[in-house]
Amino acid sequence: MRSGRLVQVAVAGRPEESAGEEKAGEEKAGGEKAREEKKVAVHGAATVRFEHRHGQTRLATLYHHDPLRVLMPTPRRDDLPIAVLATTSGGMVGGDRMDIALSVGAGAKALITTQAAEKVYRSTGADCRIDTALSVEDGGWLEWMPQEAIVFEGSRLRRLTRIDLSGDAGAIAGEMLVFGRAAFGETVTRGLIRDAWEVARDGRLIWADALHLDDDIAEVLAHPAGFGGAAACATLLHAAPDAARHLDAVRALAEPIEGARIGATALDGLLIVRILGGDARAVRRAYAALWSGLRAEAAGLPTRLPRLWEV
């Protein structure tokens, strides 16, 4: 966990202080502590935009604010330009917020991922928030495939991913949640997890979805009609006017995958894949295999992952 996140405020009273003075001192200390806790909550931001210029995709806009950083590694041969988001704080605590805006202009193509898993630590009451806005203009292609978010016991996460597409723009986007730290034997029994999606094309909302787990969530995670004891889940979206024609190919890709339950459906220019598994590593492998296979099927791109996913 991050060091220096909370400042302990102590007020030492003298023996001759009255009860009223002691109470006033306690209230002052509590107020100072509350102000310090509010002060140390972070609000990170990142904006990345690619545009098609002089026959190729080029970086057009780059902005980042602590604790978010944007790295620009050299892309693999014959693959897309790539940007990598890194959280330098080591994770999120109650009250933290991240605003991420990713876009590609007309005819541009790019891939954006994250450096490592995002950790969401236990909260004493305040919510963490991650808002990600993706924008793809006519003829553009964007892949947004962050690594998993690990929610700790008692954490509070609100995450919204919105995709706005124009014309015949296409995108692949995904998110993955891991419930607790399996290596420590931790399971998630309480907290808040709200993971929402919105997809719009030419200004018209075509799909909205939200997972909402609040307070005592152990029963929902364990229930056969809920998550069935899953340790992790993932959602993978492909948005394009012809997305439905890749449904059979995705189901064929899913068939040999072991250790995860996978379902896929298509509607209104969307291909939606859900993944559940009792082992977070198995869900990650399935998520990665389906993503790499889908990008090859839908966009003729190499069937491979960014190097960071292979570490």
C-alpha positions in Angstrom: 0.0 0.0 0.0 1.1 3.5 -0.5 3.1 5.1 2.2 2.2 8.5 3.6 -1.4 8.2 2.7 -2.8 9.1 6.1 -1.4 11.6 8.6 -1.9 10.7 12.2 -2.9 13.8 14.3 -2.3 13.6 18.0 -3.3 16.2 20.6 -1.7 15.8 24.0 -3.8 17.2 26.9 -2.3 18.7 30.1 -3.6 17.3 33.5 -5.1 20.7 34.3 -7.3 20.8 31.1 -11.0 20.7 31.7 -13.2 18.1 30.2 -14.6 20.8 27.8 -11.1 21.6 26.7 -10.2 18.0 26.1 -13.4 17.5 24.1 -12.6 20.6 22.0 -9.1 19.2 21.4 -10.5 15.9 20.3 -12.9 17.6 17.9 -10.1 19.7 16.5 -7.9 16.7 16.0 -10.8 14.8 14.3 -11.4 17.8 12.0 -7.7 18.0 11.1 -7.6 14.3 10.4 -10.7 14.5 8.2 -9.2 17.4 6.3 -5.9 15.5 5.9 -7.8 12.3 4.6 -9.7 14.5 2.1 -6.5 16.2 1.0 -4.5 13.0 0.3 -7.2 11.5 -2.0 -5.8 11.7 -5.5 -7.4 12.7 -8.8 -5.4 11.3 -11.7 -6.1 12.0 -15.3 -4.8 10.9 -18.7 -5.7 11.9 -22.2 -4.4 10.1 -25.3 -5.4 10.8 -28.9 -4.1 9.3 -32.2 -4.8 10.7 -35.6 -4.1 9.6 -39.2 -1.5 11.9 -40.7 0.7 11.6 -43.8 -0.3 8.0 -44.4 0.1 6.6 -40.9 -1.3 6.8 -37.3 0.5 9.4 -35.2 0.2 10.5 -31.6 -1.7 13.8 -31.6 -2.5 14.5 -27.9 -0.8 13.3 -24.7 -1.6 14.5 -21.2 -1.2 12.9 -17.9 -1.6 13.9 -14.3 -0.3 12.1 -11.1 -0.7 9.3 -10.3 -1.4 8.4 -14.0 1.5 8.2 -16.5 1.4 7.4 -20.2 4.2 5.5 -21.7 4.9 5.1 -25.4 6.8 1.9 -26.1 7.9 0.9 -29.6 5.2 -1.2 -31.2 5.9 -4.7 -32.5 6.6 -5.1 -36.2 3.4 -5.0 -38.3 1.3 -4.1 -35.3 -0.5 -1.0 -34.1 0.9 2.1 -32.3 0.7 1.5 -28.6 0.2 3.5 -25.5 0.5 2.2 -21.9 -1.1 3.7 -18.8 0.7 3.3 -15.5 -0.5 4.1 -12.0 2.6 5.3 -10.1 0.8 5.3 -6.7 0.6 1.5 -6.4 -3.2 1.3 -6.2 -6.3 3.2 -5.2 -7.7 3.9 -1.8 -11.1 5.4 -0.7 -11.8 8.7 -2.4 -9.3 8.3 -5.2 -10.4 9.1 -8.8 -9.1 8.4 -12.3 -10.4 10.1 -15.4 -9.1 8.5 -18.7 -9.9 9.8 -22.2 -8.7 7.8 -25.2 -9.5 8.6 -28.8 -8.6 7.9 -32.4 -9.4 10.2 -35.3 -10.8 9.2 -38.6 -8.8 6.4 -40.2 -6.4 6.1 -37.2 -5.7 2.8 -35.5 -4.2 2.2 -32.0 -3.9 -0.1 -29.1 -3.9 1.1 -25.5 -3.3 -1.1 -22.4 -2.0 -0.8 -18.8 1.3 -1.6 -17.3 0.0 -3.9 -14.5 -3.0 -4.9 -12.5 -4.9 -2.1 -10.7 -5.2 -2.6 -7.0 -8.3 -1.3 -5.1 -7.6 -1.3 -1.4 -10.0 -1.5 1.5 -12.0 1.7 2.1 -13.3 3.2 5.3 -16.3 4.6 3.5 -15.4 6.7 0.4 -15.6 5.2 -3.1 -12.9 4.9 -5.6 -13.9 6.0 -9.1 -12.5 5.1 -12.6 -14.2 6.8 -15.6 -12.9 5.8 -19.0 -14.2 7.5 -22.2 -13.3 6.0 -25.5 -14.0 7.8 -28.8 -13.5 6.3 -32.2 -14.2 8.4 -35.4 -15.3 7.1 -38.8 -12.9 4.5 -40.2 -10.9 4.4 -37.0 -10.0 1.4 -34.8 -9.2 1.3 -31.1 -8.3 -1.5 -28.7 -8.6 -0.8 -25.0 -7.5 -3.9 -23.1 -6.4 -3.0 -19.5 -5.0 -5.6 -17.2 -7.2 -6.8 -14.3 -8.4 -4.7 -11.4 -8.0 -6.6 -8.0 -10.6 -5.6 -5.5 -9.6 -6.1 -1.9 -11.9 -7.1 0.9 -13.9 -4.0 2.0 -13.0 -2.0 -1.1 -15.4 0.4 -2.8 -15.1 0.7 -6.6 -17.3 2.6 -9.1 -16.1 2.1 -12.7 -17.7 3.4 -15.9 -16.5 2.7 -19.4 -18.2 4.6 -22.2 -17.5 4.0 -25.9 -18.6 6.6 -28.5 -18.3 5.5 -32.2 -18.9 7.4 -35.4 -19.8 5.9 -38.8 -18.2 2.6 -39.4 -15.6 2.9 -36.6 -14.6 -0.3 -34.8 -13.3 -1.1 -31.3 -12.4 -4.0 -29.0 -12.6 -3.2 -25.3 -12.5 -5.2 -22.1 -12.4 -5.1 -18.4 -11.5 -7.8 -15.8 -12.2 -8.0 -12.1 -10.5 -10.2 -9.6 -12.3 -10.7 -6.2 -9.6 -10.7 -3.5 -6.0 -11.7 -3.3 -6.0 -15.5 -3.8 -2.3 -15.8 -2.9 -3.2 -14.5 0.6 -6.4 -16.7 0.9 -8.5 -13.5 0.8 -12.1 -13.6 -0.4 -14.3 -10.6 -0.9 -17.4 -10.6 1.4 -18.3 -7.0 1.7 -17.8 -3.7 -0.1 -19.1 -2.0 -3.3 -18.4 -3.0 -6.9 -20.2 -1.1 -9.6 -18.9 -1.9 -13.1 -20.9 -0.1 -15.8 -20.7 0.1 -19.6 -22.3 2.4 -22.1 -21.9 2.1 -25.9 -23.2 4.7 -28.4 -22.9 5.0 -32.2 -23.5 8.3 -33.9 -24.9 9.7 -30.7 -27.4 7.0 -30.1 -27.0 4.7 -27.1 -27.1 1.1 -28.3 -26.1 -0.8 -25.1 -25.8 -0.1 -21.4 -25.0 -2.6 -18.7 -24.1 -2.4 -15.0 -22.9 -4.9 -12.5 -23.8 -3.7 -9.0 -22.7 -5.5 -5.8 -23.2 -3.7 -2.5 -22.6 -4.3 1.2 -22.8 -8.1 1.9 -21.7 -9.5 -1.5 -20.5 -12.9 -0.4 -23.8 -14.6 -1.1 -24.0 -13.2 -4.7 -20.5 -14.3 -5.5 -21.1 -17.8 -4.1 -24.7 -18.3 -5.4 -25.1 -20.8 -8.3 -27.5 -18.3 -10.0 -25.0 -15.5 -9.5 -21.2 -15.9 -9.9 -21.1 -19.5 -8.8 -18.0 -19.1 -6.7 -16.0 -17.3 -9.4 -12.8 -15.7 -8.3 -12.7 -13.4 -11.3 -14.8 -12.2 -14.2 -14.2 -10.4 -17.5 -16.2 -8.7 -20.2 -14.9 -8.4 -23.7 -16.7 -6.2 -26.3 -16.3 -5.8 -30.0 -18.2 -2.9 -31.5 -18.5 -2.6 -35.3 -21.3 -2.6 -37.9 -20.5 -6.2 -38.8 -19.6 -7.4 -35.3 -22.3 -10.1 -35.3 -20.6 -12.0 -38.2 -17.7 -12.9 -35.9 -19.9 -14.6 -33.3 -19.3 -18.1 -34.5 -15.5 -17.5 -34.7 -15.4 -16.3 -31.1 -17.4 -19.4 -29.9 -14.9 -21.6 -31.8 -12.1 -19.8 -30.1 -13.7 -20.3 -26.7 -14.4 -24.0 -27.2 -10.9 -25.4 -26.3 -10.3 -23.0 -23.5 -10.3 -24.7 -20.1 -10.8 -23.4 -16.6 -13.4 -20.7 -17.5 -17.0 -20.5 -18.4 -17.5 -18.4 -21.5 -20.7 -17.0 -23.1 -21.0 -14.9 -26.2 -23.8 -13.1 -27.9 -24.3 -10.5 -30.6 -26.8 -7.6 -30.9 -27.1 -4.2 -32.7 -23.5 -3.9 -33.9 -22.0 -5.4 -30.7 -20.4 -8.7 -29.9 -20.4 -9.3 -26.1 -18.3 -12.0 -24.4 -18.6 -12.9 -20.7 -16.0 -14.9 -18.8 -16.2 -16.4 -15.3 -13.7 -18.7 -13.5 -12.7 -20.0 -10.1 -9.1 -19.3 -10.9 -8.2 -15.7 -11.8 -5.2 -16.9 -13.9 -7.5 -19.1 -16.0 -9.9 -16.1 -16.6 -6.9 -13.9 -17.6 -5.7 -16.6 -20.1 -9.2 -16.9 -21.6 -9.6 -13.1 -21.8 -6.2 -12.8 -23.5 -6.8 -15.7 -25.9 -10.2 -14.4 -27.0 -8.9 -10.9 -27.4 -5.9 -11.9 -29.6 -8.0 -14.2 -31.7 -10.8 -11.6 -32.1 -8.4 -8.9 -33.3 -7.1 -11.2 -35.9 -10.6 -12.2 -37.0 -12.1 -8.8 -37.0 -9.3 -6.5 -38.1 -6.6 -8.8 -39.7 -4.1 -7.9 -36.9 -1.5 -10.3 -35.5 -2.8 -12.9 -33.1 -0.6 -11.8 -30.2 -0.6 -9.6 -27.1 1.4 -6.6 -26.1 4.7 -7.6 -24.5 3.5 -6.4 -21.1 0.9 -9.1 -21.1 3.6 -11.8 -21.5 5.6 -10.7 -18.4 
